[in-house]
Amino acid sequence: MMQVTLQNAQRAFLGMSHSPLLGLNPISAEDQTALDNAVAQAKAAVHAFDPELIILIGPDHYNGFFNELMPTFCIGSDVTAVGDYLSPAGPLNVPSDTAIALAEHLMDSHFDMAVSRRMQVDHGFSQALQVLWGDDLKTPPVIPIFLNAVAQPTIARLSRCVDLGKAIGNFLDTLPQRTLLIGSGGLSHEPPVPTLQHPDPAVRERITIKQIPTLQERDAKTERVKAAGMALAHGEDWMKPLNPQWDLQWMEALASGELTDLCAMSEDSIAQEAGNSAHESKTWLVARSALPLNTKLPCPVRAYRAIPALIAGYGLMLMHTQQ
């Protein structure tokens, strides 16, 4: 395993795809080895960095946020993971006072931030923490920031994500803690997440009104998503294919720190080229923008694998400020 030395860096960014199907759908031995190696490198780098604070930007999949009230961004000061698929359930280690201080800073920076005092999150947040620190969620202090990536018209725009990341970076400049910013989501993928254009009114109601699913409903959802992953792996045309070229261009833009061309991308083109849920990639954009831009920072971990059975253009990228 590669050795990564980050002890003197004060800020690091980790872009990390997630998939609810990790450990559920079978993948090839080659894909599994590549995935295991990439995750092991990222975990080693994060533990070498030894963060004292984590800012975790993630999406939701209609487990915590619903269309009855859908913010673009929301900071959680008290946060619980619901434990969907194979992700762990339980409270996150949130420093409430620091979370509220960040919200106040962002308001003063002209971001109208929503704040949740009882946020619920799903695998979009907890899987990254699970992979890096284990099922018990005993992590360093972590401030979760929700980013809407599924419900139009309030999906965050690209340039606004950059501005938010910069404002978070300005807040972190006032803190002494060594900070890891995680963007959890993306890259190209279009799982069967319903929208308000769904023909079934019961489905539209389910993604509008917040409710706790029954065990049977949760199991049925898991089976639907597993079946969709296998359909994509078998090349069935009702599933939108992954787009590795889009994914690699996205990662290269973040690696370079030159985001002008990326932010010139049309919002409609994201779903057209990379899938409806590719908007989750904006979590990476927020997190990366809290580090210096327009400069190529050290990037000791960078890996990518398109894995259709997981409905994931699965990417990992870790960068850090100069030592």
Secondary structure, 3 states (H helix, E strand, C coil): CCCCCCCCCCEEEEEECCCCCCCCCCCCHHHHHHHHHHHHHHHHHHHHHCCCEEEEEECCCCCCCECCECCCEEEECCEEEECCCCCCEEECCCCHHHHHHHHHHHHHCCCCCEEECCEEECHHHHHHHHHHHCCCCCCCCEEEEEECCCCCCCCCCHHHHHHHHHHHHHHHCCCCCCEEEEEECCCCCCCCCCCCCCCCHHHHHHCCCCCCCCHHHHHHHHHHHHHHHHHHHCCCCCCCCCCHHHHHHHHHHHHHCCCHHHHCCCHHHHHHHHCHHHHHHHHHHHHHCCCCCCCCCCCCEEEEEEEHHHCEEEEEEEEECCC
